[in-house]
Amino acid sequence: MHRDWELFLLPYKQTVDELKVKLRGLREMYRLRKEHGPIEFVTGRVKPVNSILLKSRTRHIPLEKLETDMEDLAGIRIMCPFVEDIYDVVEMLKHRNDLKVVYEKDYVTHKKDSGYRSYHMICEYPVQLIDEVKTVLVEIQIRTLAMNFWASIEHSLNYKYQGEFPSEINDRLQKAAESAFQLDEEMSTIRDEIKGIQKNYRFSKD
Protein backbone atom coordinates (compact mmCIF):
# COMPACT_ATOMS: atom_id res chain seq x y z
CA MET A 1 0.00 0.00 0.00
CA HIS A 2 1.55 3.30 -1.12
CA ARG A 3 1.24 6.14 1.35
CA ASP A 4 2.52 9.69 1.46
CA TRP A 5 3.74 9.44 5.04
CA GLU A 6 4.62 13.11 5.39
CA LEU A 7 1.11 14.15 4.39
CA PHE A 8 -0.53 11.40 6.47
CA LEU A 9 1.40 12.35 9.62
CA LEU A 10 0.99 16.12 9.20
CA PRO A 11 -2.20 16.34 11.36
CA TYR A 12 -0.40 14.39 14.09
CA LYS A 13 2.58 16.72 13.94
CA GLN A 14 0.23 19.70 14.18
CA THR A 15 -1.49 18.06 17.17
CA VAL A 16 1.80 17.61 19.00
CA ASP A 17 2.97 21.14 18.20
CA GLU A 18 -0.30 22.75 19.30
CA LEU A 19 -0.62 20.79 22.54
CA LYS A 20 2.99 21.50 23.52
CA VAL A 21 2.37 25.23 23.09
CA LYS A 22 -0.91 25.10 25.04
CA LEU A 23 0.46 23.04 27.92
CA ARG A 24 3.62 25.13 28.18
CA GLY A 25 1.35 28.18 28.25
CA LEU A 26 -0.42 26.71 31.28
CA ARG A 27 2.93 26.18 33.00
CA GLU A 28 3.86 29.80 32.34
CA MET A 29 0.50 30.98 33.69
CA TYR A 30 1.15 29.23 37.01
CA ARG A 31 4.58 30.86 37.13
CA LEU A 32 3.21 34.35 36.51
CA ARG A 33 0.52 33.84 39.13
CA LYS A 34 3.26 32.77 41.55
CA GLU A 35 1.53 29.46 42.24
CA HIS A 36 2.85 25.93 42.38
CA GLY A 37 2.51 24.48 38.89
CA PRO A 38 1.81 20.77 38.42
CA ILE A 39 3.65 20.76 35.08
CA GLU A 40 7.44 20.67 35.20
CA PHE A 41 7.99 20.30 31.46
CA VAL A 42 6.31 18.95 28.33
CA THR A 43 7.69 16.94 25.43
CA GLY A 44 6.05 15.43 22.38
CA ARG A 45 6.73 13.40 19.29
CA VAL A 46 5.15 11.85 16.21
CA LYS A 47 5.87 8.14 15.88
CA PRO A 48 8.60 7.50 13.27
CA VAL A 49 7.51 5.64 10.14
CA ASN A 50 9.76 2.63 10.83
CA SER A 51 8.23 2.30 14.31
CA ILE A 52 4.74 2.55 12.83
CA LEU A 53 5.47 -0.22 10.34
CA LEU A 54 7.03 -2.45 13.01
CA LYS A 55 4.11 -1.98 15.39
CA SER A 56 1.58 -2.57 12.61
CA ARG A 57 3.22 -5.94 11.95
CA THR A 58 3.65 -7.04 15.57
CA ARG A 59 0.17 -5.86 16.63
CA HIS A 60 -1.47 -6.99 13.36
CA ILE A 61 -2.85 -3.51 12.60
CA PRO A 62 -3.65 -3.02 8.90
CA LEU A 63 -2.16 0.17 7.48
CA GLU A 64 -5.62 1.36 6.43
CA LYS A 65 -6.69 1.25 10.10
CA LEU A 66 -3.79 3.18 11.58
CA GLU A 67 -5.91 6.24 12.35
CA THR A 68 -8.33 4.30 14.54
CA ASP A 69 -6.27 1.36 15.84
CA MET A 70 -2.84 2.90 16.52
CA GLU A 71 -3.49 5.33 19.34
CA ASP A 72 0.04 6.67 19.86
CA LEU A 73 0.89 8.10 16.44
CA ALA A 74 0.93 11.43 18.27
CA GLY A 75 2.39 11.39 21.76
CA ILE A 76 2.63 14.01 24.50
CA ARG A 77 4.53 13.48 27.74
CA ILE A 78 3.94 15.70 30.77
CA MET A 79 6.42 15.59 33.65
CA CYS A 80 5.23 16.60 37.12
CA PRO A 81 7.17 17.47 40.30
CA PHE A 82 5.00 15.31 42.60
CA VAL A 83 2.76 12.24 42.31
CA GLU A 84 -0.22 14.31 43.45
CA ASP A 85 0.38 16.69 40.55
CA ILE A 86 -0.26 13.85 38.10
CA TYR A 87 -3.89 13.66 39.17
CA ASP A 88 -4.24 17.46 39.10
CA VAL A 89 -3.06 17.40 35.48
CA VAL A 90 -5.46 14.55 34.65
CA GLU A 91 -8.41 16.57 35.98
CA MET A 92 -7.18 19.65 34.16
CA LEU A 93 -7.09 17.76 30.85
CA LYS A 94 -10.54 16.27 31.41
CA HIS A 95 -12.01 19.77 31.68
CA ARG A 96 -10.43 21.12 28.49
CA ASN A 97 -12.77 21.97 25.61
CA ASP A 98 -10.25 20.92 22.96
CA LEU A 99 -9.71 17.38 24.26
CA LYS A 100 -12.10 14.45 24.58
CA VAL A 101 -10.83 11.57 26.72
CA VAL A 102 -11.49 8.21 25.05
CA TYR A 103 -10.07 6.12 27.88
CA GLU A 104 -7.36 6.22 30.52
CA LYS A 105 -5.03 3.81 32.29
CA ASP A 106 -3.65 4.50 35.75
CA TYR A 107 -0.28 2.76 35.87
CA VAL A 108 0.71 4.98 38.81
CA THR A 109 -1.62 3.30 41.30
CA HIS A 110 -1.62 0.00 39.37
CA LYS A 111 1.95 -0.40 38.15
CA LYS A 112 2.91 -2.81 35.38
CA ASP A 113 4.70 -6.05 36.29
CA SER A 114 7.95 -4.51 35.08
CA GLY A 115 7.65 -1.74 37.66
CA TYR A 116 6.60 0.86 35.07
CA ARG A 117 4.50 3.71 36.43
CA SER A 118 2.77 6.44 34.43
CA TYR A 119 -0.74 7.74 33.78
CA HIS A 120 -1.93 7.24 30.20
CA MET A 121 -4.79 9.06 28.50
CA ILE A 122 -5.98 8.43 24.96
CA CYS A 123 -7.71 11.56 23.74
CA GLU A 124 -9.34 12.92 20.61
CA TYR A 125 -8.05 16.29 19.41
CA PRO A 126 -9.52 18.37 16.55
CA VAL A 127 -7.00 19.75 14.06
CA GLN A 128 -7.95 22.55 11.67
CA LEU A 129 -6.67 21.65 8.20
CA ILE A 130 -7.07 23.62 4.97
CA ASP A 131 -10.63 22.55 4.24
CA GLU A 132 -11.71 20.41 7.20
CA VAL A 133 -11.41 19.77 10.90
CA LYS A 134 -9.80 16.38 11.41
CA THR A 135 -10.09 14.60 14.76
CA VAL A 136 -7.00 12.56 15.59
CA LEU A 137 -6.03 10.34 18.50
CA VAL A 138 -3.21 11.42 20.80
CA GLU A 139 -1.66 9.52 23.70
CA ILE A 140 -0.82 11.68 26.72
CA GLN A 141 1.52 10.22 29.34
CA ILE A 142 1.75 11.95 32.71
CA ARG A 143 4.48 10.99 35.17
CA THR A 144 6.92 12.34 37.72
CA LEU A 145 10.55 13.09 36.93
CA ALA A 146 11.63 9.95 38.81
CA MET A 147 9.16 7.78 36.87
CA ASN A 148 10.39 9.29 33.62
CA PHE A 149 14.04 8.64 34.48
CA TRP A 150 13.28 4.97 35.17
CA ALA A 151 11.15 4.61 32.03
CA SER A 152 13.89 6.14 29.87
CA ILE A 153 16.46 3.64 31.14
CA GLU A 154 14.00 0.75 30.77
CA HIS A 155 13.22 1.83 27.20
CA SER A 156 16.91 1.88 26.28
CA LEU A 157 17.45 -1.59 27.76
CA ASN A 158 14.29 -2.83 26.07
CA TYR A 159 15.71 -1.70 22.73
CA LYS A 160 18.97 -3.54 23.42
CA TYR A 161 17.39 -6.79 24.66
CA GLN A 162 14.28 -6.68 22.42
CA GLY A 163 12.04 -7.04 25.47
CA GLU A 164 13.75 -10.24 26.69
CA PHE A 165 15.61 -9.02 29.76
CA PRO A 166 18.02 -11.35 31.60
CA SER A 167 16.50 -12.24 34.97
CA GLU A 168 19.17 -10.31 36.87
CA ILE A 169 18.51 -7.13 34.85
CA ASN A 170 14.77 -7.60 35.28
CA ASP A 171 15.11 -7.93 39.08
CA ARG A 172 17.31 -4.87 39.30
CA LEU A 173 14.92 -2.85 37.16
CA GLN A 174 12.01 -3.73 39.43
CA LYS A 175 14.01 -2.75 42.51
CA ALA A 176 15.01 0.50 40.85
CA ALA A 177 11.35 1.20 40.02
CA GLU A 178 10.41 0.76 43.67
CA SER A 179 13.29 3.00 44.75
CA ALA A 180 12.11 5.68 42.33
CA PHE A 181 8.57 5.48 43.68
CA GLN A 182 9.82 5.62 47.28
CA LEU A 183 11.69 8.80 46.32
CA ASP A 184 8.46 10.25 44.92
CA GLU A 185 6.60 9.36 48.11
CA GLU A 186 9.32 10.91 50.28
CA MET A 187 9.24 14.10 48.22
CA SER A 188 5.46 14.21 48.65
CA THR A 189 5.78 14.08 52.45
CA ILE A 190 7.91 17.22 52.43
CA ARG A 191 6.37 18.88 49.36
CA ASP A 192 5.05 21.96 51.18
CA GLU A 193 8.59 22.84 52.23
CA ILE A 194 9.91 22.03 48.74
CA LYS A 195 7.19 24.19 47.14
CA GLY A 196 8.26 27.10 49.34
CA ILE A 197 11.87 26.68 48.27
CA GLN A 198 10.87 26.39 44.59
CA LYS A 199 8.74 29.53 44.82
CA ASN A 200 11.48 31.56 46.50
CA TYR A 201 14.07 30.30 44.03
CA ARG A 202 11.97 31.00 40.92
CA PHE A 203 10.84 34.46 41.89
CA SER A 204 14.11 35.67 43.34
CA LYS A 205 15.34 35.51 39.73
CA ASP A 206 12.48 37.58 38.27
N, C-alpha and C positions, 0 to 999 in steps of 0.2 A: 504494500500500500504506500503510494507516494504521498508525502506530506511536506508542506512548507512549514518547517518547525519554527522558524523565526516568527512567522505570521501567527501560527497556532498559539505560541506561548506569549505573544504580545499582551493579551488581556491579563495574564498571570503576572507578567512583569509590572504592568501598570498597577495591579492590585497590591503587590509588595511595596512598590514605590509610594503609593498613596497612603497605605496603612503605616508605613514607617514614619512618614511626615506627620500624620495625625497623632500617632502615639508619642512621638518625640515632642510634639506640641503640648500634649497633656503633661509630660514630664516638666517642660519649661514653665507651664502654668503653676504647677505646685511650687516650683522654685521661686517664682516671682511673688507668690502669695505667702512665701516663707513658711510653708507647711511641709511635713514629711511626705515625700512622694513614694508611692509603692512601686514605681518603675525606675530601675537603676539604668538600664539601657536596652535598646531594641535592635535586633538584627533581622534580616530577611533574605530569602533566596528563592529563585525559581529552579526547580529540579532540572539538572542537566539532561540532555537528550539521551546520553548513554545510560544514565541511571533509570530514566523512564523506560527505555527498551528492556533493560535487565529486569526491572520490576514487573513489567507487563508479561514477560516470559515466566518468571518464577511464581507470580500470583495468578497467572492465566487470565490476564485482563486484555481483551481484544483492543487493538489500537483505536477502533471506532467508538469505544466506550470509555476512553481515557477521561473525558470531561465529567462523567458521572461516577466512575468506579475508582479512579485514582485521586484520592482526596488531598494529597500533599504536593500537587504540582506547584502550588504557591505555598510558601511556608514563612511564618513570622515567629520569632522567638523573643519573648519578653523576660528579662532577668529582673528579679526582685531582691531587695535587701533581706527581707524576713519571710518566713513561711506564711505568716498571717497576711502579708501583702499579696501573696498569690491569690487568695480568695477575694481580696478587695478588687484586684484587677479582673478576676472572673466576673464579679457582679457589675463592675464598670462596663465590661464588654457586652454583657447581657442587656444593658439598658441603652446601648447605642442604636441610633436609628439606621445606621448604614451597615449593620451586621445582623444576620439572622442565624442563631445557633441551631445547627442541625442535630448534633449530639456532642457529648463531652465524656471524657474519661479521666477520673481522678487517680492518677498513679502516685500522688503524694501520700494520701491516706492509705491507698491500696497499692503498694509497690509491686513491681514485676519481680519474678523469681530471681532475676539477675541482680536485683538491688536498685534498678532504675527507678527514679522518682521524677515526676513532672506532671503538670496538668495539661491535658490536650483538649482543644476545642476545634471541632470542624464547623466552619461557618460559611454562609453564603454572602457574597459581597458583590454589589452591582457596579459594573464598570461602564462608563460612558465612552462608547466608541464613535466613529464618524457618523453612522446612521442608525445606531441602535444602542440600547442598554443591555449589556450581557452580564448575566449573573454567573459568577465562577465560585468554585469551592476553594477555601483557603484553610490550612491547618495552622492553628495558633498554639504554640507551646509556651507555658508559663512556669518558671522554675526559679529557685534561688541561685545565687552565684556558686555556692558549694555544689548544688545538684548539677549545674551546668559544667563545672570543672570535671566532676566524675563522669558525666555523660560524654564529654569530649574525649577523655582518655579511653573510655569503653568503646567508643566509636572507632578510634584509631586502631585499637587492638582487634576489634571485630573485623576491620578491613584486612588486617594482617593474617588473622586466623580463619577468615571466612565463616565466622560464627561458631567454629568448633574450638572453644578454648580448652587448653590443658586444664586438668582438674585443679592443679595448684594455682594457676592464674585465676580461674573461676572463683576459688575460695578467697583469694586475696582481694579480688574485685568486690565481692560481697561484703567483706570486712571493711573495705575502704568506703563502700556506700553507706554502711552503718555509721562509720566515723564521721562522714560528711553530714549525715542527718543529725547526729549528736551535736555537731558543731552548730548547725542551724538552730537546734533546740536551745542550746546554751546562749546563743546570741539573742534568741527571743526572750529569755528570762531577764536579760539586762538591756532590752531594746530601748526602754525609755531613756536610760542614761546615754546609750549610743546615739539615739535620735538627737539628744541635746548637743552632743559633741559634733554630730554631722551638721546641725543647724548653725552652730557657732562657727564651725570651720568654713562652711559654704559662704556665709554672709559676712564674714570678716574680710573676704576677698572682694566683695562687691564695691 
